[in-house]
Structure formats: structure tokens, C-alpha cells
Amino acid sequence: MPRLLRHRSNLASTHTDLGRAADALPLVERALQITEAALGPDHPNVATALGNLASIYKELGRAADALPLDQWAVQITEAVLGPDHPDMAIRLGNLAVTYRKLGRAADALPLFERAQHIARTARNPVEKNV
């Protein structure tokens, strides 16, 4: 990740930690634009940037705006890294949280279960029973 983009991400995270998600929003939106322009729309880092923006939207009470971003992040990650890649657990978990925030627990449950399965199988064999 280029240094400026990393600084922008850290600044956005700090704003969010301070309860100022609205201040983080333009930083995260710009980071997504830069990442997509530099790496193309189907790069795993774009999926991460989409997830970051979706998280800010959820923090702002805008779960409906987060939903297509989380869905897009899942699609990119699955297409590029595969359905069992550890990053899929993160993307699926994020999407499940969005569904829960939208009152769609029935849609969230299978995503949480799939994320847990991926995370469990991706770990060290000694830890798989946790």
C-alpha cells in the first residue's frame, strides 16, 4: 500500500475511533477511488477498501448504503482469491453484520456460519477444534 494511502487509512481509523465517522467518510471514499484507479476494480485491495467504506456507512447508521459495497467485496474476494480463502471469512462476516443491522437475521445466519467454517478450516490444524 502506498505510504500516502496508508496515512489516509490511519487518519480515517483514528477519526472513527474518536466517534467522528463523518470526518472519516471522505478519506475512505477517496482511498477507494485511489485504490481502484491504481489496481483495477477486481483487486483484493479494492475489496478491502469497499469493506472499509461499508464499515463507515454502518457506523453512520447507513447500513442500506453499506449493503452493495459488502456484496461487491464478497464477489471480488471470491472471484480472485477463491471461496475458501481466509479473506472470505472477513468479507462474509462484514456482509452478515450489515444484514443484521438491516433486520435481516435470516440472511445473516448462513453467512456467519460460512465465515466460521472458513476461519476454522484456514487455521492451524491444532486450533481447528476451537
C-alpha positions, 0 to 999 in steps of 0.5 A, a space after each residue: 500500500 502506498 505510504 500516502 494511502 496508508 496515512 489516509 487509512 490511519 487518519 480515517 481509523 483514528 477519526 472513527 475511533 474518536 466517534 467522528 465517522 463523518 470526518 472519516 467518510 471522505 478519506 475512505 471514499 477517496 482511498 477507494 477511488 485511489 485504490 481502484 484507479 491504481 489496481 483495477 476494480 477486481 483487486 483484493 485491495 479494492 475489496 478491502 477498501 469497499 469493506 472499509 467504506 461499508 464499515 463507515 456507512 454502518 457506523 453512520 447508521 447507513 447500513 442500506 448504503 453499506 449493503 452493495 459495497 459488502 456484496 461487491 467485496 464478497 464477489 471480488 474476494 471470491 472471484 480472485 482469491 477463491 471461496 475458501 480463502 481466509 479473506 472470505 471469512 472477513 468479507 462474509 462476516 462484514 456482509 452478515 453484520 450489515 444484514 443484521 443491522 438491516 433486520 435481516 437475521 435470516 440472511 445473516 445466519 448462513 453467512 456467519 456460519 460460512 465465515 466460521 467454517 472458513 476461519 476454522 478450516 484456514 487455521 492451524 490444524 491444532 486450533 481447528 477444534 476451537 
